[in-house]
Amino acid sequence: MHIITRKRLNEFAEKHPVTTSGLTHWYRILKRNNPANFAELRSLLPHADQVGGLTVFNIGGNKARLVAAIHYNRRKVYIRAVLTHAEYDTGKWKER
């Protein structure tokens, strides 16, 4: 999968170093695989959930949440937000 953009991962990891290994793991799994649908994605990353048209991942044992729009047919993942649980719980990410 082509992940757009890794910059958001790096910026979040810089602010929250405890998430670095989880974000790196998520990135490597998706970069090396091309799931055709959500079921295949769930087999790779079982802590993924669909919320509306977006996919939400628990990162690093619930240290963070990553919100992405995944276009399986184009093999692209658009990172919408990387958030702490407190930021995620406010729900403001849904407004973007």
Secondary structure, DSSP 8 states (H G I E B T S, - for coil): -EEE-HHHHHHHHHH-GGGHHHHHHHHHHHHH---SSHHHHHHH-TTEEEETTEEEEEETTTTEEEEEEEETTTTEEEEEEEE-HHHHHH-GGGG-
